[in-house]
Protein backbone atom coordinates (compact mmCIF):
# COMPACT_ATOMS: atom_id res chain seq x y z
CA UNK A 1 0.00 0.00 0.00
CA UNK A 2 1.39 3.38 -0.95
CA UNK A 3 1.79 6.27 1.43
CA UNK A 4 -0.73 9.10 1.21
CA UNK A 5 -0.72 12.56 2.77
CA UNK A 6 -3.33 15.30 3.10
CA UNK A 7 -2.55 18.64 1.47
CA UNK A 8 -5.26 21.10 2.50
CA UNK A 9 -8.02 18.52 2.31
CA UNK A 10 -6.71 16.62 -0.72
CA UNK A 11 -5.03 13.23 -0.59
CA UNK A 12 -1.82 12.99 -2.61
CA UNK A 13 1.07 10.56 -2.82
CA UNK A 14 4.56 11.75 -1.93
CA UNK A 15 6.05 8.70 -3.66
CA UNK A 16 7.42 8.13 -7.15
CA UNK A 17 5.27 6.48 -9.81
CA UNK A 18 7.33 3.85 -11.60
CA UNK A 19 6.20 0.93 -13.75
CA UNK A 20 2.56 1.33 -12.75
CA UNK A 21 3.17 1.42 -9.00
CA UNK A 22 3.99 3.88 -6.25
CA UNK A 23 7.57 3.50 -5.08
CA UNK A 24 9.03 4.90 -1.89
CA UNK A 25 12.60 6.03 -1.24
CA UNK A 26 14.99 5.49 1.65
CA UNK A 27 15.18 9.25 2.14
CA UNK A 28 12.72 12.12 1.92
CA UNK A 29 12.74 15.90 1.86
CA UNK A 30 10.35 18.40 3.37
CA UNK A 31 7.97 20.19 1.01
CA UNK A 32 6.92 23.40 2.74
CA UNK A 33 4.34 25.82 1.44
CA UNK A 34 5.79 29.17 0.43
CA UNK A 35 2.48 30.71 1.56
CA UNK A 36 2.85 30.09 5.28
CA UNK A 37 5.84 27.75 5.68
CA UNK A 38 3.62 24.85 6.75
CA UNK A 39 4.84 21.31 6.09
CA UNK A 40 2.87 19.89 3.17
CA UNK A 41 4.59 16.51 3.02
CA UNK A 42 7.78 14.58 3.39
CA UNK A 43 8.37 13.73 -0.29
CA UNK A 44 10.38 10.74 -1.46
CA UNK A 45 13.82 11.79 -2.62
CA UNK A 46 14.98 10.07 -5.78
CA UNK A 47 18.41 8.51 -5.92
CA UNK A 48 20.43 6.53 -8.45
CA UNK A 49 18.43 3.34 -7.78
CA UNK A 50 15.14 5.23 -8.27
CA UNK A 51 16.39 6.72 -11.54
CA UNK A 52 17.61 3.30 -12.72
CA UNK A 53 14.21 1.75 -11.93
CA UNK A 54 12.37 4.52 -13.80
CA UNK A 55 14.67 4.28 -16.82
CA UNK A 56 14.43 0.48 -16.91
CA UNK A 57 10.63 0.67 -16.76
CA UNK A 58 10.57 3.24 -19.58
CA UNK A 59 12.88 1.11 -21.74
CA UNK A 60 10.67 -1.96 -21.18
CA UNK A 61 7.49 0.00 -21.98
CA UNK A 62 8.83 1.76 -25.05
CA UNK A 63 8.44 -1.02 -27.68
CA UNK A 64 4.74 -1.54 -26.92
CA UNK A 65 4.06 2.21 -26.65
CA UNK A 66 5.92 2.88 -29.89
CA UNK A 67 4.10 0.06 -31.69
CA UNK A 68 0.76 1.75 -30.96
CA UNK A 69 1.64 4.54 -33.37
CA UNK A 70 0.10 8.01 -33.12
CA UNK A 71 -3.49 6.80 -33.56
CA UNK A 72 -3.04 4.19 -30.83
CA UNK A 73 -1.41 6.60 -28.38
CA UNK A 74 -3.92 9.40 -28.94
CA UNK A 75 -6.72 7.85 -26.81
CA UNK A 76 -4.35 7.61 -23.83
CA UNK A 77 -3.34 11.25 -24.17
CA UNK A 78 -6.99 12.29 -24.54
CA UNK A 79 -7.87 10.25 -21.43
CA UNK A 80 -5.11 11.99 -19.49
CA UNK A 81 -6.52 15.35 -20.61
CA UNK A 82 -10.01 14.26 -19.47
CA UNK A 83 -8.65 13.28 -16.05
CA UNK A 84 -6.89 16.63 -15.69
CA UNK A 85 -10.12 18.45 -16.63
CA UNK A 86 -12.09 16.37 -14.14
CA UNK A 87 -9.74 17.29 -11.30
CA UNK A 88 -8.87 20.93 -12.03
CA UNK A 89 -10.09 22.14 -8.63
CA UNK A 90 -8.18 19.46 -6.72
CA UNK A 91 -4.96 19.99 -8.68
CA UNK A 92 -5.22 23.79 -8.46
CA UNK A 93 -5.71 23.78 -4.68
CA UNK A 94 -2.74 21.48 -4.08
CA UNK A 95 -0.50 23.39 -6.50
CA UNK A 96 -1.55 26.72 -5.00
CA UNK A 97 -0.20 25.63 -1.61
CA UNK A 98 2.87 24.02 -3.18
CA UNK A 99 3.85 26.92 -5.49
CA UNK A 100 2.08 29.98 -3.97
CA UNK A 101 0.48 30.70 -7.32
CA UNK A 102 -2.97 32.25 -7.39
CA UNK A 103 -5.56 29.48 -7.18
CA UNK A 104 -7.96 31.27 -9.50
CA UNK A 105 -5.21 31.59 -12.12
CA UNK A 106 -4.36 27.90 -11.80
CA UNK A 107 -8.05 26.99 -12.20
CA UNK A 108 -8.78 29.42 -15.01
CA UNK A 109 -5.68 28.94 -17.15
CA UNK A 110 -2.71 26.90 -16.03
CA UNK A 111 -4.16 23.47 -15.20
CA UNK A 112 -6.51 23.48 -18.19
CA UNK A 113 -3.59 24.42 -20.42
CA UNK A 114 -1.94 21.13 -19.52
CA UNK A 115 -5.03 19.22 -20.64
CA UNK A 116 -5.23 21.23 -23.87
CA UNK A 117 -1.55 20.51 -24.57
CA UNK A 118 -2.06 16.74 -24.25
CA UNK A 119 -5.05 16.93 -26.62
CA UNK A 120 -3.18 19.10 -29.11
CA UNK A 121 -0.14 16.81 -29.19
CA UNK A 122 -2.37 13.75 -29.60
CA UNK A 123 -4.22 15.36 -32.50
CA UNK A 124 -1.10 16.80 -34.13
CA UNK A 125 0.69 13.46 -34.03
CA UNK A 126 -2.26 11.80 -35.81
CA UNK A 127 -2.20 14.51 -38.48
CA UNK A 128 1.58 14.39 -38.86
CA UNK A 129 2.78 13.49 -42.33
CA UNK A 130 6.32 12.22 -42.62
CA UNK A 131 8.32 14.13 -45.21
CA UNK A 132 11.79 13.48 -46.51
CA UNK A 133 13.90 16.55 -47.05
CA UNK A 134 16.97 16.48 -49.27
CA UNK A 135 19.92 18.13 -47.61
CA UNK A 136 23.13 19.04 -49.37
CA UNK A 137 26.09 18.21 -47.17
CA UNK A 138 29.17 20.41 -47.25
CA UNK A 139 32.25 18.35 -46.32
CA UNK A 140 34.36 21.48 -46.07
CA UNK A 141 35.20 22.16 -42.41
CA UNK A 142 33.78 25.35 -40.95
CA UNK A 143 36.20 28.25 -40.98
CA UNK A 144 36.20 31.62 -39.35
CA UNK A 145 34.09 34.24 -41.16
CA UNK A 146 37.18 35.99 -42.51
CA UNK A 147 38.40 32.73 -44.10
CA UNK A 148 35.10 31.65 -45.66
CA UNK A 149 34.44 32.05 -49.34
CA UNK A 150 32.21 34.94 -50.40
CA UNK A 151 29.16 32.76 -50.99
CA UNK A 152 26.55 32.57 -48.26
CA UNK A 153 25.71 28.89 -47.92
CA UNK A 154 25.12 28.73 -44.19
CA UNK A 155 21.36 29.04 -43.36
CA UNK A 156 21.70 31.25 -40.28
CA UNK A 157 24.09 33.58 -42.03
CA UNK A 158 21.80 33.77 -45.07
CA UNK A 159 18.86 34.68 -42.84
CA UNK A 160 20.78 37.33 -40.94
CA UNK A 161 22.19 38.71 -44.18
CA UNK A 162 18.71 38.83 -45.77
CA UNK A 163 17.28 40.67 -42.77
CA UNK A 164 20.21 43.05 -42.72
CA UNK A 165 19.88 43.84 -46.44
CA UNK A 166 16.11 44.28 -46.13
CA UNK A 167 16.53 46.55 -43.13
CA UNK A 168 19.07 48.77 -44.82
CA UNK A 169 17.06 48.98 -48.02
CA UNK A 170 13.98 50.45 -46.33
CA UNK A 171 13.93 54.14 -45.69
CA UNK A 172 13.91 54.54 -41.93
CA UNK A 173 14.67 50.82 -41.36
CA UNK A 174 15.39 49.50 -37.88
CA UNK A 175 19.12 50.07 -38.15
CA UNK A 176 18.54 53.60 -39.30
CA UNK A 177 16.09 54.32 -36.46
CA UNK A 178 18.45 52.86 -33.87
CA UNK A 179 21.26 55.06 -35.12
CA UNK A 180 19.03 58.15 -34.88
CA UNK A 181 17.93 57.24 -31.35
CA UNK A 182 21.50 57.25 -30.05
N, C-alpha and C positions, 0 to 999 in steps of 0.2 A: 504494500500500500504506500502510495506516495505521500509526502508531507504536504500539508496545506496550511496557509496562513490567511488571516483576515486583514484586508487593507481597506479601512473605512467602510466596512459592511460587505465587502466583496471577497470571496474566497479565490485565492490564486496559489499557484505552485511556485516555490522558490527554487525548484530543481531544474535540471537540464531536461530536454526532450530529445532522446536519441533512440533511433531504431524502433519507434512506436511506443516507447515507454519512458516514464519519468526516471531520472537517474540522479542520485545524490552525489555529493562530493565529500571527501574527508575534511575539507575546510570550507568555511563560509566567510562572507563579509557582511557588514551592516549596511542596509539600505535605509538611509534616513531622509525624511521629507525635507526639501528645502523650504517648505512653507513654515513649519514650526519646529523642525529638528526632531520630530518624533520618529521612533524606530518603526519602520514599515515591515521589515522582515530581515532575517538572516538568510542571505541568498547564497546558494551553492557556488563556490569558486571553482572555475574550471582549471584543470592542470593538464599536463602532457597526456596522461592516461585518458582523460575526458576527451581531449581533442582527437586522440588516436581512435577512440571508440566512435566518435561522431564521423570522422573521415572514413573509417572502415564501413560504417553503416551506409554512408552516402555512396561509396564505391560499389557496395553490394546492390544497392537500390537502383543505381544508374542504368544498367542494361534494360530492365523492365520499364522504367520511366521513359527512357529514350525510345524504346520500341513502340510506345503508345503513339508517338508522333504528335504534332500540334493538335489535331482534332481529338485525339484520345486524352491529352492532358488538359484541354480547355474545360471540360466539365469539373475537374478538380479545382482549377483556379476560380471558376465561377462559384463553386460551392464555398470556397474559402471567402470570397467576396460576400456571399449571402450570410455567412456566419459572422463576419465583421459587422455587416449592416444590422444584424439581429441583436448585436451586443454593443452597439455604439455607446449607450449610456454607461454601461459597466466599464468598458475599456477607458472611456473618457474620465470617469471618476478616479479610477486607479492611476491613470497616467497624470492626472492633475496633481495628485499628491506626490507622485514620484518625480515629476519634472517641474512643478510649480508653473505650469502653463495654464492659461485661463480655460476653465472647464467648458464654457460656452463656445470658445473657439475650437477646442478639441471636438466637441459634439457637432458643431456647424460645418467645420471644414476639414480638419486634419484627419480624423479617423475615417470619415467617409472617403477621403482622397485615397487612402490605402485600398479600400474596396474597389474604387473606380480604376485604380492602377492595375489590380489583378485582372479585372474584366477586360481592360484595354489590351493588356499584354496577351491574354488568351485569344481575344478576337484578332489582334494584329498577327499573331503567329499562324492562325488558320488562314489568313488572307495573304501571308507571305508567299512570294513567288521567287524561287531561286533563280538567280541570273549569273551567268558567267561573264566576267569582264576581262578583256584582253589587256594585259599590261606589258609595256615595253620595258625591258630591264636594261639598265645602263651598267655595264661591268666596270666602267671607269671609276676608280675610287674618288670619294668626295675630296675636293680641295678647298682651300681658303678662297673667299670671294675674289681676291685679287688675282688668283692663279687660274680661275675658271675661264673657259672660253666665253666669248661674247653672247652666245645663245642662251636663252632662258628656258632650260628644260626641267627645272625643279618646280613642282606645283606651287609650293608656298611662295617662292620667289616670284613666280608668274603672277600670282594673285596680288601680292603686295605691289609689284610693279604696275599691274593694271590699275589698281586703286590709286596709286601715286600719279600715274599719267592722267587718269580721269580727273583727279582732284586739281591738278595743275591746269588742266585744259579749261575748266569752268571759271568764268569770271567770278571772283569772290569765293573760290573754293575753300575748303576747310583749312588748307595750309596757308592760304592768303589771309583768311580771317584770323588765324592764330597769330600770324606775324603782326597784324595790325593791332591785336589786343595787347601785345607786349609793350 
